Amino acid sequence: MNAYALASGRRPRAETPQRLTVGPPRPRWTPASHLVLIPIETLGRAALRTRFAITPPWEKPVYRDPEDEGT
């Protein structure tokens, strides 16, 4: 704030950028035509034994003990 604005009690006009420095993010979605649904019953034994990176909540210690330190 400059000295004139302080002495006169007027608020200076806010300075806003004329354009954004970062553009808005592109929408992230998958059209229905690109999806393929596979019934789980048609999967082979090897596919059903596949381990995933995400553990379901009911397999986490905190599910059984809410005071557990893990996630």
N, CA, C and O atoms as CSV, one atom per row, in Angstrom:
chain,resi,resn,atom,element,x,y,z
A,1,MET,N,N,0.862,-1.164,0.000
A,1,MET,CA,C,0.000,0.000,0.000
A,1,MET,C,C,0.912,1.231,0.000
A,1,MET,O,O,1.877,1.294,0.761
A,2,ASN,N,N,0.604,2.189,-0.843
A,2,ASN,CA,C,1.469,3.368,-0.910
A,2,ASN,C,C,1.089,4.382,0.178
A,2,ASN,O,O,0.050,4.248,0.824
A,3,ALA,N,N,1.936,5.389,0.371
A,3,ALA,CA,C,1.740,6.373,1.444
A,3,ALA,C,C,0.455,7.183,1.239
A,3,ALA,O,O,-0.240,7.477,2.212
A,4,TYR,N,N,0.123,7.550,-0.012
A,4,TYR,CA,C,-1.090,8.331,-0.273
A,4,TYR,C,C,-2.330,7.559,0.177
A,4,TYR,O,O,-3.229,8.119,0.803
A,5,ALA,N,N,-2.364,6.253,-0.155
A,5,ALA,CA,C,-3.513,5.431,0.213
A,5,ALA,C,C,-3.638,5.346,1.727
A,5,ALA,O,O,-4.746,5.372,2.264
A,6,LEU,N,N,-2.509,5.245,2.413
A,6,LEU,CA,C,-2.549,5.182,3.878
A,6,LEU,C,C,-3.053,6.497,4.469
A,6,LEU,O,O,-3.878,6.497,5.383
A,7,ALA,N,N,-2.551,7.620,3.943
A,7,ALA,CA,C,-2.918,8.926,4.489
A,7,ALA,C,C,-4.366,9.290,4.152
A,7,ALA,O,O,-5.042,9.909,4.974
A,8,SER,N,N,-4.851,8.930,2.986
A,8,SER,CA,C,-6.197,9.314,2.581
A,8,SER,C,C,-7.266,8.335,3.069
A,8,SER,O,O,-8.456,8.650,3.027
A,9,GLY,N,N,-6.856,7.158,3.529
A,9,GLY,CA,C,-7.808,6.168,3.980
A,9,GLY,C,C,-8.455,5.403,2.841
A,9,GLY,O,O,-9.370,4.611,3.067
A,10,ARG,N,N,-7.990,5.630,1.618
A,10,ARG,CA,C,-8.549,4.923,0.458
A,10,ARG,C,C,-7.780,3.617,0.243
A,10,ARG,O,O,-6.571,3.524,0.452
A,11,ARG,N,N,-8.522,2.657,-0.172
A,11,ARG,CA,C,-7.886,1.383,-0.497
A,11,ARG,C,C,-7.395,1.409,-1.931
A,11,ARG,O,O,-8.141,1.813,-2.822
A,12,PRO,N,N,-6.172,0.993,-2.180
A,12,PRO,CA,C,-5.699,0.955,-3.572
A,12,PRO,C,C,-6.408,-0.156,-4.347
A,12,PRO,O,O,-6.866,-1.143,-3.772
A,13,ARG,N,N,-6.484,0.030,-5.644
A,13,ARG,CA,C,-7.091,-0.983,-6.503
A,13,ARG,C,C,-6.214,-2.233,-6.536
A,13,ARG,O,O,-4.993,-2.138,-6.657
A,14,ALA,N,N,-6.819,-3.360,-6.433
A,14,ALA,CA,C,-6.055,-4.618,-6.467
A,14,ALA,C,C,-5.493,-4.842,-7.857
A,14,ALA,O,O,-6.172,-4.627,-8.861
A,15,GLU,N,N,-4.265,-5.270,-7.900
A,15,GLU,CA,C,-3.639,-5.583,-9.180
A,15,GLU,C,C,-3.825,-7.064,-9.459
A,15,GLU,O,O,-3.368,-7.915,-8.696
A,16,THR,N,N,-4.492,-7.359,-10.545
A,16,THR,CA,C,-4.701,-8.750,-10.931
A,16,THR,C,C,-3.959,-9.013,-12.227
A,16,THR,O,O,-3.847,-8.130,-13.077
A,17,PRO,N,N,-3.450,-10.231,-12.377
A,17,PRO,CA,C,-2.738,-10.550,-13.614
A,17,PRO,C,C,-3.687,-10.493,-14.809
A,17,PRO,O,O,-4.869,-10.815,-14.693
A,18,GLN,N,N,-3.160,-10.084,-15.943
A,18,GLN,CA,C,-3.966,-9.975,-17.155
A,18,GLN,C,C,-4.307,-11.341,-17.740
A,18,GLN,O,O,-5.339,-11.502,-18.391
A,19,ARG,N,N,-3.445,-12.320,-17.507
A,19,ARG,CA,C,-3.745,-13.676,-17.967
A,19,ARG,C,C,-3.122,-14.674,-17.009
A,19,ARG,O,O,-2.162,-14.370,-16.301
A,20,LEU,N,N,-3.678,-15.849,-17.003
A,20,LEU,CA,C,-3.183,-16.889,-16.109
A,20,LEU,C,C,-1.835,-17.396,-16.599
A,20,LEU,O,O,-1.594,-17.490,-17.803
A,21,THR,N,N,-0.967,-17.720,-15.660
A,21,THR,CA,C,0.334,-18.255,-16.043
A,21,THR,C,C,0.248,-19.756,-16.316
A,21,THR,O,O,1.061,-20.300,-17.063
A,22,VAL,N,N,-0.730,-20.423,-15.715
A,22,VAL,CA,C,-0.932,-21.851,-15.936
A,22,VAL,C,C,-2.351,-22.043,-16.429
A,22,VAL,O,O,-3.304,-21.577,-15.804
A,23,GLY,N,N,-2.486,-22.717,-17.532
A,23,GLY,CA,C,-3.814,-22.954,-18.085
A,23,GLY,C,C,-4.610,-23.931,-17.247
A,23,GLY,O,O,-4.042,-24.641,-16.417
A,24,PRO,N,N,-5.906,-23.979,-17.448
A,24,PRO,CA,C,-6.727,-24.923,-16.691
A,24,PRO,C,C,-6.387,-26.355,-17.092
A,24,PRO,O,O,-5.977,-26.600,-18.227
A,25,PRO,N,N,-6.552,-27.297,-16.175
A,25,PRO,CA,C,-6.231,-28.689,-16.516
A,25,PRO,C,C,-7.199,-29.234,-17.557
A,25,PRO,O,O,-8.368,-28.851,-17.607
A,26,ARG,N,N,-6.693,-30.124,-18.374
A,26,ARG,CA,C,-7.534,-30.757,-19.385
A,26,ARG,C,C,-8.472,-31.734,-18.696
A,26,ARG,O,O,-8.079,-32.354,-17.708
A,27,PRO,N,N,-9.689,-31.893,-19.176
A,27,PRO,CA,C,-10.604,-32.846,-18.551
A,27,PRO,C,C,-10.064,-34.268,-18.672
A,27,PRO,O,O,-9.515,-34.649,-19.706
A,28,ARG,N,N,-10.225,-35.043,-17.607
A,28,ARG,CA,C,-9.748,-36.425,-17.606
A,28,ARG,C,C,-10.952,-37.349,-17.517
A,28,ARG,O,O,-11.572,-37.470,-16.460
A,29,TRP,N,N,-11.268,-37.978,-18.588
A,29,TRP,CA,C,-12.372,-38.923,-18.608
A,29,TRP,C,C,-12.164,-39.905,-19.737
A,29,TRP,O,O,-11.411,-39.643,-20.675
A,30,THR,N,N,-12.836,-41.037,-19.641
A,30,THR,CA,C,-12.764,-42.065,-20.666
A,30,THR,C,C,-14.149,-42.234,-21.257
A,30,THR,O,O,-15.101,-42.512,-20.526
A,31,PRO,N,N,-14.282,-42.072,-22.563
A,31,PRO,CA,C,-15.599,-42.256,-23.168
A,31,PRO,C,C,-16.049,-43.712,-23.054
A,31,PRO,O,O,-15.227,-44.628,-23.046
A,32,ALA,N,N,-17.342,-43.909,-22.968
A,32,ALA,CA,C,-17.909,-45.252,-22.815
A,32,ALA,C,C,-17.492,-46.175,-23.954
A,32,ALA,O,O,-17.370,-47.384,-23.757
A,33,SER,N,N,-17.273,-45.624,-25.133
A,33,SER,CA,C,-16.901,-46.465,-26.279
A,33,SER,C,C,-15.512,-47.090,-26.111
A,33,SER,O,O,-15.188,-48.042,-26.821
A,34,HIS,N,N,-14.684,-46.580,-25.191
A,34,HIS,CA,C,-13.347,-47.130,-24.963
A,34,HIS,C,C,-13.304,-48.127,-23.806
A,34,HIS,O,O,-12.244,-48.681,-23.513
A,35,LEU,N,N,-14.427,-48.362,-23.151
A,35,LEU,CA,C,-14.471,-49.288,-22.018
A,35,LEU,C,C,-14.900,-50.674,-22.467
A,35,LEU,O,O,-15.751,-50.830,-23.343
A,36,VAL,N,N,-14.291,-51.676,-21.845
A,36,VAL,CA,C,-14.680,-53.055,-22.092
A,36,VAL,C,C,-14.945,-53.680,-20.725
A,36,VAL,O,O,-14.041,-53.746,-19.891
A,37,LEU,N,N,-16.160,-54.134,-20.489
A,37,LEU,CA,C,-16.516,-54.771,-19.229
A,37,LEU,C,C,-16.361,-56.279,-19.372
A,37,LEU,O,O,-16.884,-56.884,-20.308
A,38,ILE,N,N,-15.631,-56.881,-18.422
A,38,ILE,CA,C,-15.384,-58.319,-18.451
A,38,ILE,C,C,-15.982,-58.923,-17.189
A,38,ILE,O,O,-15.558,-58.572,-16.088
A,39,PRO,N,N,-16.955,-59.820,-17.316
A,39,PRO,CA,C,-17.528,-60.447,-16.119
A,39,PRO,C,C,-16.466,-61.236,-15.362
A,39,PRO,O,O,-15.687,-61.965,-15.976
A,40,ILE,N,N,-16.426,-61.103,-14.052
A,40,ILE,CA,C,-15.405,-61.765,-13.240
A,40,ILE,C,C,-15.512,-63.289,-13.353
A,40,ILE,O,O,-14.515,-63.996,-13.206
A,41,GLU,N,N,-16.706,-63.786,-13.610
A,41,GLU,CA,C,-16.896,-65.233,-13.729
A,41,GLU,C,C,-16.154,-65.821,-14.923
A,41,GLU,O,O,-15.886,-67.022,-14.940
A,42,THR,N,N,-15.818,-65.011,-15.915
A,42,THR,CA,C,-15.143,-65.521,-17.111
A,42,THR,C,C,-13.619,-65.516,-16.969
A,42,THR,O,O,-12.921,-65.987,-17.867
A,43,LEU,N,N,-13.098,-64.999,-15.877
A,43,LEU,CA,C,-11.653,-64.936,-15.689
A,43,LEU,C,C,-11.099,-66.297,-15.278
A,43,LEU,O,O,-11.756,-67.062,-14.572
A,44,GLY,N,N,-9.883,-66.586,-15.728
A,44,GLY,CA,C,-9.225,-67.841,-15.370
A,44,GLY,C,C,-8.656,-67.778,-13.953
A,44,GLY,O,O,-8.674,-66.725,-13.314
A,45,ARG,N,N,-8.155,-68.902,-13.474
A,45,ARG,CA,C,-7.605,-68.978,-12.112
A,45,ARG,C,C,-6.421,-68.027,-11.916
A,45,ARG,O,O,-6.303,-67.385,-10.872
A,46,ALA,N,N,-5.557,-67.941,-12.910
A,46,ALA,CA,C,-4.378,-67.071,-12.786
A,46,ALA,C,C,-4.804,-65.611,-12.646
A,46,ALA,O,O,-4.225,-64.871,-11.851
A,47,ALA,N,N,-5.792,-65.200,-13.398
A,47,ALA,CA,C,-6.268,-63.820,-13.327
A,47,ALA,C,C,-6.920,-63.536,-11.978
A,47,ALA,O,O,-6.779,-62.438,-11.438
A,48,LEU,N,N,-7.630,-64.514,-11.436
A,48,LEU,CA,C,-8.285,-64.325,-10.143
A,48,LEU,C,C,-7.283,-64.254,-8.991
A,48,LEU,O,O,-7.588,-63.678,-7.946
A,49,ARG,N,N,-6.079,-64.837,-9.169
A,49,ARG,CA,C,-5.054,-64.800,-8.131
A,49,ARG,C,C,-4.176,-63.547,-8.211
A,49,ARG,O,O,-3.265,-63.384,-7.400
A,50,THR,N,N,-4.434,-62.676,-9.162
A,50,THR,CA,C,-3.617,-61.478,-9.353
A,50,THR,C,C,-3.680,-60.587,-8.120
A,50,THR,O,O,-4.756,-60.335,-7.578
A,51,ARG,N,N,-2.517,-60.113,-7.682
A,51,ARG,CA,C,-2.437,-59.195,-6.545
A,51,ARG,C,C,-2.521,-57.773,-7.080
A,51,ARG,O,O,-1.948,-57.468,-8.126
A,52,PHE,N,N,-3.225,-56.910,-6.377
A,52,PHE,CA,C,-3.369,-55.523,-6.783
A,52,PHE,C,C,-2.607,-54.625,-5.831
A,52,PHE,O,O,-2.364,-55.006,-4.686
A,53,ALA,N,N,-2.226,-53.440,-6.282
A,53,ALA,CA,C,-1.476,-52.496,-5.461
A,53,ALA,C,C,-2.336,-51.905,-4.351
A,53,ALA,O,O,-1.808,-51.470,-3.327
A,54,ILE,N,N,-3.637,-51.883,-4.538
A,54,ILE,CA,C,-4.526,-51.297,-3.542
A,54,ILE,C,C,-5.109,-52.410,-2.684
A,54,ILE,O,O,-5.711,-53.358,-3.190
A,55,THR,N,N,-4.918,-52.275,-1.373
A,55,THR,CA,C,-5.451,-53.252,-0.432
A,55,THR,C,C,-6.848,-52.821,-0.003
A,55,THR,O,O,-7.050,-51.664,0.366
A,56,PRO,N,N,-7.812,-53.734,-0.044
A,56,PRO,CA,C,-9.160,-53.358,0.400
A,56,PRO,C,C,-9.154,-53.005,1.890
A,56,PRO,O,O,-8.346,-53.549,2.643
A,57,PRO,N,N,-10.032,-52.111,2.328
A,57,PRO,CA,C,-10.040,-51.666,3.725
A,57,PRO,C,C,-10.188,-52.804,4.725
A,57,PRO,O,O,-9.590,-52.754,5.800
A,58,TRP,N,N,-10.967,-53.822,4.400
A,58,TRP,CA,C,-11.203,-54.896,5.355
A,58,TRP,C,C,-9.979,-55.786,5.550
A,58,TRP,O,O,-9.966,-56.614,6.461
A,59,GLU,N,N,-8.948,-55.636,4.714
A,59,GLU,CA,C,-7.715,-56.395,4.896
A,59,GLU,C,C,-6.640,-55.595,5.632
A,59,GLU,O,O,-5.535,-56.097,5.840
A,60,LYS,N,N,-6.944,-54.373,6.023
A,60,LYS,CA,C,-5.982,-53.529,6.722
A,60,LYS,C,C,-6.146,-53.684,8.230
A,60,LYS,O,O,-7.265,-53.858,8.714
A,61,PRO,N,N,-5.033,-53.621,8.985
A,61,PRO,CA,C,-5.120,-53.762,10.441
A,61,PRO,C,C,-6.039,-52.725,11.085
A,61,PRO,O,O,-6.707,-53.026,12.075
A,62,VAL,N,N,-6.082,-51.526,10.544
A,62,VAL,CA,C,-6.901,-50.465,11.135
A,62,VAL,C,C,-8.392,-50.797,11.043
A,62,VAL,O,O,-9.189,-50.234,11.794
A,63,TYR,N,N,-8.777,-51.679,10.160
A,63,TYR,CA,C,-10.187,-52.087,10.046
A,63,TYR,C,C,-10.616,-52.867,11.293
A,63,TYR,O,O,-11.732,-52.714,11.790
A,64,ARG,N,N,-9.686,-53.717,11.788
A,64,ARG,CA,C,-9.967,-54.494,12.993
A,64,ARG,C,C,-9.696,-53.706,14.260
A,64,ARG,O,O,-10.381,-53.879,15.268
A,65,ASP,N,N,-8.673,-52.823,14.205
A,65,ASP,CA,C,-8.284,-52.035,15.377
A,65,ASP,C,C,-8.166,-50.579,14.965
A,65,ASP,O,O,-7.147,-50.192,14.394
A,66,PRO,N,N,-9.202,-49.735,15.244
A,66,PRO,CA,C,-9.195,-48.343,14.800
A,66,PRO,C,C,-8.034,-47.516,15.355
A,66,PRO,O,O,-7.723,-46.455,14.813
A,67,GLU,N,N,-7.389,-47.987,16.433
A,67,GLU,CA,C,-6.268,-47.236,17.001
A,67,GLU,C,C,-4.919,-47.690,16.432
A,67,GLU,O,O,-3.873,-47.237,16.898
A,68,ASP,N,N,-4.931,-48.557,15.455
A,68,ASP,CA,C,-3.689,-49.020,14.823
A,68,ASP,C,C,-2.992,-47.840,14.146
A,68,ASP,O,O,-3.650,-46.936,13.631
A,69,GLU,N,N,-1.670,-47.853,14.148
A,69,GLU,CA,C,-0.876,-46.766,13.572
A,69,GLU,C,C,-0.761,-46.849,12.051
A,69,GLU,O,O,-0.365,-45.868,11.422
A,70,GLY,N,N,-1.090,-47.966,11.452
A,70,GLY,CA,C,-0.971,-48.130,10.005
A,70,GLY,C,C,-2.107,-47.452,9.260
A,70,GLY,O,O,-2.984,-46.829,9.858
A,71,THR,N,N,-2.070,-47.588,7.935
A,71,THR,CA,C,-3.140,-46.991,7.131
A,71,THR,C,C,-4.162,-48.018,6.752
A,71,THR,O,O,-5.138,-47.697,6.074
